[in-house]
Each structure stands twice: as structure tokens, then as C-alpha cells.
């Protein structure tokens, strides 16, 4: 770890972190009470005060109802926000909690509530406090799950969710810098014990990071890898865009137009690189399916089945499609030399006729 990773963030550095948000009408700050999010709030408030006319800031804390201490931590965030002159709201995740997949469900609930809060506040963006350390952990988690290039790109600085932009302004900042910033400012923060609970994947991987660093796999190198994969992913997306246009132009109006469906010439599709074909299928299935998003492994299996079918007879002996299957609520078929993707018929209920 370099000395810079232990140094507090200066006002000039904070200005750079938030510079592209200056014109936003309003921003929601997601603050749980831990050091990362409290530092986000403190830095954003200082940045806003330095502007002649900056965005309106609203602090939002999501209480998942999973720990007794959460309500007290939310009250402490409210107190800190008030000292900084910022309005604060606490939103609660109500209802039954799943017995499996709890972290993912909690994350989904948190983003849903934050987006709702942004709309209520007239905010265009939600700011979260993900750090460089979080990025490295995310890469490791997705690597172990066997994610593709897109998943291994880890978190982007900007992403969109239901019309609201999610911003991670601290994604290139070390967690230790945020802690140093708060210590210099004499600002307290909460310690969430679940961050060390080895019942969950992320804390277990976090505990392995020192050993990985000793072998050269430190946070900086892991983040560098994620950035390189993000660069490669962006290039493949451009190729997929071009391939999509190529397939459309190649038809030259010969293929019949079917609303609410997508169709490819099978031979032209088969000539494309495998990763591009995979992405075109994934896009189409997610666009027309109603049970998505589709799992990458299942789309890979679909592509393999299509490749095998395309290499075989163009039409089945009985005139029916050579291949016909459903995935994520989409119906995919191969008939008369064309691949068709359309919404699958709704499944009948158990009581249906």
C-alpha cells in the first residue's frame, strides 16, 4: 500500500471526484453509517459548499431490518447530516426476508428504495460509496462464479437503474484514504460486524486479500484487471452493434417483418465470432423474454444447440422448425434458414385448461 492510500482526501481531490455532477439539479447520497458512506457524505457536503450554485443533496439511509443496531446507526447518520446542513431520510426494507441469497436480495431492495427516494427528491443521480477495495472484491466474486467479460468488468463508475443514474465517485479511491479523511476531520462512523461475518462470500474473500497481495494480486492489480476487461468488453459491444446492423442490412427487406420479434439469417449469424453471436442472442432473449435477464450459461447452451442445428438440415422432414426452445420467457426457433426470437406464450397455471 502506498503512502497516498493512507493520506486524507484534499478539497482539490474532492472537487475532482464530483466535478461532472456539478450541473445535476439534485443528488441522493446513499449513507449507511460506515466509514465509506460517511466519508462520501462529508466530502460531498464540503464540495457542495465550495460551489456558488451546486446540486441539492439529500442523504438516504436504508435500514434492512437485519440488525438491531441499524436503527441507531440511521439516527447517527441523521445527526451527522444535520451538522452538515443536509436533509436526511431513513427508508426501511419491510416484509419477509429470504433464507438464502440474502445479500443479493438486500442489495436489490436497497437500490429499489434509493431509486424511489431519488424520484421523490427530484434527483437525477444516486451516489454510492463503493471504493477501489470493493471493486477488487467484486472482481474476485464474479471470477469465482465464472462470469463472462461483461461481469468481470466489475462495477462501472456510472450505471442506470429505472431511469436514475447510479454514480460511484469513490471507485478509484482506497478505503484507507476515506478512513484517514474522517479521522483528520474527527468524524465518527459505525462498524458493521456483517462486514467480517464469514458466513457471507464477500467477507471471506476480503480475508484472503492479504494472501493474494503477497502473490502479486493486490487491490491495485485486481482493479487494473477489471479496467482492462471493461475496455475489452466495450470493444466487443461495438462489434456486436456492428454485427446487429450487418444482419439487418443483409436482409434488405427480404425477410418478413414480424412485430415484437427479432429474426436473423442463420448462415450470416453462424459466420460471426462466437462472443458476438452470444451477445446478439443475449440481447434478443432479454429484449423479448419476460422472465429475464437470461443466465449466461443457459445462453451459451442455447448457442451451442443453434450452432449444431444450423450445421444440420435446414428444415425438418415434417416441415417443423429444426430447433424450438424457450429461455427466460423468450421463444427461440430455427426454421427455413432463419433464427427467430419472440416472446414465449404465457405458461398455463396449474388450474388452467
C-alpha positions in Angstrom: 0.0 0.0 0.0 1.4 3.4 -1.0 1.6 6.4 1.3 -1.1 8.1 -0.8 -3.5 5.3 0.2 -3.2 6.4 3.8 -3.5 10.2 3.2 -6.7 12.2 3.7 -8.5 13.4 0.6 -7.9 17.1 0.0 -10.6 19.7 -1.0 -9.0 19.8 -4.5 -9.2 16.0 -4.9 -12.8 16.0 -3.7 -13.7 18.7 -6.3 -12.2 16.4 -9.0 -14.2 13.4 -7.7 -17.6 15.2 -8.0 -16.7 17.6 -10.9 -19.0 16.0 -13.5 -22.0 16.2 -11.1 -22.0 20.0 -10.7 -24.8 20.6 -13.2 -27.2 18.0 -11.7 -30.3 19.5 -10.1 -30.3 17.2 -7.1 -28.3 14.2 -5.8 -29.2 11.4 -3.3 -26.3 10.2 -1.2 -26.6 6.6 0.0 -25.2 6.6 3.5 -25.3 3.6 5.8 -23.2 4.9 8.6 -20.0 3.0 7.8 -16.7 4.8 7.0 -17.0 4.7 3.2 -20.5 6.2 3.0 -19.9 8.7 5.9 -16.8 9.9 4.0 -18.9 10.2 0.8 -21.4 12.4 2.7 -18.7 14.6 4.3 -16.8 15.1 1.1 -19.9 15.8 -1.0 -21.1 18.4 1.6 -17.7 20.1 1.5 -17.7 20.1 -2.3 -21.3 21.5 -2.5 -20.4 24.3 -0.1 -17.5 25.3 -2.4 -19.9 25.9 -5.3 -21.7 29.1 -6.0 -24.7 27.1 -7.0 -24.4 23.3 -6.5 -26.9 20.4 -6.6 -29.3 19.9 -3.8 -28.1 17.0 -1.6 -30.4 14.5 0.2 -29.0 11.8 2.5 -30.8 8.5 2.5 -30.2 5.6 4.8 -31.7 2.2 4.1 -32.5 0.1 7.2 -32.8 -3.5 6.0 -34.2 -4.6 9.3 -31.5 -7.3 9.7 -29.6 -5.9 12.7 -30.7 -4.3 15.9 -28.0 -1.6 15.6 -29.2 -0.4 12.2 -31.9 1.9 13.6 -29.4 3.6 15.9 -26.9 3.9 13.1 -29.5 5.6 10.9 -30.2 8.1 13.7 -26.4 8.8 13.9 -26.3 9.4 10.2 -29.2 11.8 10.5 -27.4 13.7 13.2 -24.2 13.9 11.1 -26.3 15.0 8.1 -27.9 17.8 10.2 -24.5 19.0 11.3 -23.6 19.3 7.6 -26.8 21.1 6.8 -28.2 18.2 4.8 -31.8 16.7 4.9 -32.0 13.0 5.8 -34.4 10.2 5.2 -34.5 6.6 6.6 -36.1 4.0 4.4 -36.9 0.5 5.6 -36.9 -2.8 3.8 -40.2 -4.3 5.0 -41.6 -7.7 4.5 -40.3 -11.3 4.8 -36.6 -11.8 4.2 -35.3 -14.7 2.1 -33.4 -17.5 3.9 -31.0 -17.9 1.0 -29.4 -15.3 -1.2 -29.9 -12.6 1.5 -27.0 -10.3 0.4 -28.3 -10.1 -3.2 -31.9 -9.6 -2.0 -30.8 -6.8 0.4 -28.8 -5.1 -2.4 -31.8 -5.3 -4.8 -34.1 -3.8 -2.1 -31.5 -1.1 -1.3 -31.3 0.1 -4.9 -35.1 -0.1 -5.4 -35.6 2.2 -2.3 -32.8 4.5 -3.3 -34.3 5.0 -6.8 -37.7 5.7 -5.2 -36.0 8.3 -2.9 -34.3 9.9 -5.9 -37.6 10.3 -7.7 -39.2 11.8 -4.6 -36.3 14.3 -4.2 -36.3 15.3 -7.9 -32.7 13.8 -8.1 -31.2 12.6 -11.3 -28.4 10.6 -9.6 -27.8 8.3 -6.6 -24.3 8.4 -5.2 -22.9 5.2 -3.6 -19.6 4.9 -1.7 -18.1 1.9 -3.5 -14.3 2.0 -3.3 -11.4 0.5 -5.0 -11.4 -2.3 -2.4 -15.0 -3.1 -3.2 -14.1 -3.2 -6.9 -11.4 -5.8 -6.3 -13.7 -7.9 -4.1 -16.4 -7.7 -6.8 -14.0 -8.9 -9.5 -13.0 -11.9 -7.3 -16.6 -12.8 -6.6 -17.5 -12.8 -10.2 -14.4 -14.6 -11.2 -15.3 -17.5 -8.9 -18.8 -17.5 -10.3 -17.5 -18.0 -13.8 -18.8 -14.6 -15.1 -18.1 -13.5 -18.7 -16.1 -10.5 -19.8 -19.0 -8.1 -19.0 -19.3 -9.4 -15.4 -15.5 -9.4 -14.9 -15.5 -5.7 -15.8 -16.9 -5.4 -12.3 -18.6 -2.1 -11.3 -18.8 0.9 -13.6 -18.5 4.4 -12.3 -21.9 5.2 -14.0 -24.8 2.9 -14.5 -28.5 3.3 -14.9 -31.4 1.9 -13.0 -35.0 2.6 -13.8 -34.2 6.0 -15.2 -31.9 7.1 -12.4 -28.1 7.2 -12.8 -26.1 5.4 -10.1 -22.7 7.1 -9.6 -19.7 5.6 -7.8 -17.4 8.6 -7.4 -15.1 6.8 -5.0 -14.4 3.8 -7.2 -10.7 4.7 -7.7 -10.2 5.7 -4.0 -8.8 3.3 -1.4 -10.9 2.7 1.7 -7.9 3.6 3.9 -7.9 7.1 2.4 -11.6 7.6 3.4 -10.8 6.4 7.0 -7.9 8.8 7.1 -10.1 11.6 5.9 -12.7 11.0 8.6 -10.0 10.7 11.3 -8.5 14.0 10.4 -11.9 15.7 10.4 -12.7 13.9 13.7 -15.9 12.4 12.2 -17.1 9.2 13.7 -18.6 6.2 11.9 -20.2 2.9 12.5 -18.6 -0.6 12.4 -20.9 -3.1 10.7 -20.0 -6.6 12.0 -21.5 -8.3 9.0 -18.5 -6.9 7.0 -16.5 -9.5 8.9 -19.1 -12.3 9.0 -17.5 -15.2 7.2 -21.0 -16.7 6.7 -21.1 -14.4 3.6 -18.9 -14.7 0.5 -17.5 -11.1 0.4 -16.1 -11.1 3.9 -14.4 -14.5 3.2 -12.8 -13.1 0.1 -11.8 -9.9 1.9 -9.9 -12.0 4.4 -8.0 -13.6 1.6 -6.8 -10.4 0.0 -3.6 -10.1 2.1 -2.5 -13.5 0.9 -3.3 -12.7 -2.7 -1.4 -9.4 -2.4 1.6 -11.4 -1.2 1.5 -13.2 -4.6 1.1 -10.0 -6.6 -2.7 -10.0 -6.6 -3.1 -6.8 -4.6 -6.1 -4.5 -4.9 -4.4 -2.2 -7.5 -3.6 -5.1 -9.8 -7.1 -6.6 -9.4 -8.7 -3.2 -10.2 -6.4 -2.8 -13.2 -7.5 -6.2 -14.5 -11.2 -5.1 -14.1 -10.5 -1.9 -16.0 -8.8 -3.8 -18.9 -11.6 -6.2 -19.1 -14.1 -3.3 -19.1 -12.1 -1.9 -22.1 -12.3 -5.2 -23.9 -16.0 -5.5 -23.1 -16.7 -2.1 -24.6 -14.9 -3.1 -27.8 -16.9 -6.3 -28.1 -20.1 -4.4 -27.6 -19.1 -2.1 -30.5 -18.6 -5.3 -32.6 -21.9 -6.6 -31.5 -23.6 -3.3 -32.5 -22.0 -3.6 -35.9 -23.0 -7.2 -36.4 -26.6 -6.3 -35.5 -26.6 -3.7 -38.2 -24.9 -6.0 -40.7 -27.6 -8.7 -40.2 -30.4 -6.1 -40.6 -28.9 -4.6 -43.7 -28.2 -8.1 -45.2 -31.9 -8.9 -45.1 -32.5 -5.9 -47.4 -36.2 -6.1 -46.7 -36.5 -9.7 -48.0 -37.3 -11.1 -44.6 -40.9 -10.7 -43.5 -41.3 -8.1 -40.7 -42.8 -9.6 -37.6 -43.7 -7.1 -34.8 -42.4 -7.8 -31.3 -39.8 -10.3 -32.6 -36.3 -10.5 -34.0 -35.0 -12.6 -36.9 -31.5 -13.4 -38.2 -30.3 -15.1 -41.3 -28.9 -18.3 -39.8 -25.9 -18.6 -42.2 -24.8 -15.0 -41.7 -25.3 -15.3 -38.0 -23.1 -18.5 -37.9 -20.3 -16.7 -39.6 -19.9 -14.2 -36.8 -17.4 -14.6 -33.9 -18.7 -16.8 -31.1 -18.7 -14.0 -28.5 -20.6 -11.6 -30.8 -23.2 -14.3 -31.6 -23.6 -14.9 -27.9 -24.2 -11.3 -27.2 -26.7 -10.9 -30.0 -28.7 -13.9 -28.6 -28.5 -12.5 -25.1 -29.7 -9.1 -26.3 -32.6 -10.6 -28.2 -33.6 -13.0 -25.4 -33.6 -10.2 -22.8 -35.5 -7.9 -25.2 -38.3 -10.3 -25.9 -38.3 -12.6 -23.0 -40.5 -11.9 -19.9 -38.6 -13.9 -17.3 -35.1 -12.3 -17.7 -32.4 -11.5 -17.5 -31.1 -14.7 -19.1 -28.3 -16.6 -17.4 -25.1 -16.5 -19.4 -24.5 -20.3 -19.1 -28.0 -21.0 -20.5 -27.5 -18.7 -23.4 -24.2 -20.4 -24.1 -26.1 -23.8 -24.2 -28.6 -22.2 -26.5 -25.9 -21.0 -28.8 -24.3 -24.5 -28.9 -27.7 -26.0 -29.8 -28.2 -23.4 -32.5 -24.8 -24.0 -34.0 -25.4 -27.7 -34.1 -28.9 -27.2 -35.7 -27.6 -24.7 -38.3 -24.9 -27.2 -39.4 -27.6 -29.8 -39.9 -30.6 -30.0 -42.3 -32.2 -26.6 -43.0 -35.7 -27.9 -42.4 -37.1 -30.9 -40.5 -38.7 -33.6 -42.5 -42.1 -32.8 -41.3 -41.7 -29.1 -42.1 -41.5 -28.0 -38.5 -38.6 -25.9 -37.1 -35.3 -27.6 -36.8 -34.9 -26.2 -33.3 -37.5 -24.7 -31.0 -37.0 -24.0 -27.3 -37.7 -21.3 -24.6 -35.3 -19.4 -22.4 -36.1 -16.7 -19.9 -39.6 -16.2 -21.3 -38.4 -16.0 -25.0 -39.2 -18.5 -27.7 -36.2 -19.3 -30.0 -36.6 -21.2 -33.2 -34.7 -22.1 -36.3 -36.7 -22.7 -39.4 -36.1 -22.3 -43.1 -32.6 -20.9 -42.6 -33.6 -18.2 -40.1 -33.4 -17.8 -36.3 -36.5 -16.2 -34.7 -36.7 -14.8 -31.2 -40.1 -13.7 -29.9 -42.0 -13.7 -26.5 -42.9 -17.2 -25.4 -46.6 -17.9 -24.8 -47.5 -17.4 -21.1 -47.3 -20.5 -19.1 -50.5 -22.1 -18.1 -51.3 -22.1 -14.4 -51.9 -25.4 -12.6 -55.6 -24.7 -12.7 -55.6 -23.9 -16.4 -57.3 -25.9 -19.0 
